[in-house]
Amino acid sequence: MEILEKLGKPSYLLLGIAAAITAIHFTLLEQDGNQNLISVSLLIWLTAASLLWDKHQENTLNFESNLPSTILGLVLIVIALLRSLSTSGYHFFLCPVIFAVGLVLITAGFKGFQIYKSELSVFSLFILYPVIIRFLGMISMEKLTAIFSTFMLYIVGFQPYREGVSIILPTGRVEVLSSCAGIDIVTLMIICSILLFFIVPLTKIQKISCLLLAPITGFLINCVRIGLLTFFVSQSADEAFEYWHGEDGSLAFAMISVVLFGVFCWFSYIRPLTLESQD
């Protein structure tokens, strides 16, 4: 009986709708198989959930919608749900934003755009994601990656040379194509740095440093990966090459980038704030 009473509350009903929408989104992402987008989506949803939890703790959640905004919100959610009937019809960048806008309208009406502006800003990163991907694809990431990977191999004692986007060792060569240029990792790191702004209060200088450091970290870590792949090719280590060249290997290096950036942010920004609050 107590459970039924709780389910009748707006907060629990909206939580159930949000959970169902989240499950649909990640189910379709899993079917699509884009590991980098799954990682980005997970970070975005967790950040939005964290912001909502803070509002819950501060008792600032708003549940004062009206009929027109509720109807419009339901229509938006239904449209996104209809798009989610198939993976090919589901728009991974636009549908989550439509879901978020629909939930805000159902929850707090049109004034919810102001109340939940941080959460909506977080979900807008889904739209920013393909924009970053396209921009990075226009700046010859393949050549930059080949240059820096060749330099790293030279530093550790090899004798590589480069021809265009090809890295050549005496016993093997690797060609850096767009899929290996680190575009996904750099995009993930840019999104990570922006999400940090919503969680940790940073100064303008700190935000700029994060926006610079995060993609550089991702780029350099991917260059290490390309250097490693070149080494595997030179040693005819086909199994090792296939693994680290595949999605699992790429995801592992992406997580290394996120962890390194997270450690830096912890010691540089988060830990000092924690120590200040304890004082």
Buried (B, 14 or more C-beta within 10 A) or exposed (E): EEEEEEEEEEEEBBBEBBEEBBEBBBEBBEEBEBBBBBBBBEBBBEBBBBBBEEBEEEEEBBBEBEEEBBEBBBEBBEBBBEBBEEBEEBEBBBBBBBBBBBBBBBBBBBBBEEBBEBBBBBBBBBEBBBEBBEEBEEEBBBBBBBBBBBEBBBEEEBEBEBEEBBBBBEEBBBEBEBEBBBBBBBBBBBBBBBBBBBBBEBEEEBBEBBBEBBBBBBBBBBBBBBBBBBBBBBEEBEEBBEBBBEEEBBBEBBBBBBEBBEEBBEEBBBEEEEEEEEE
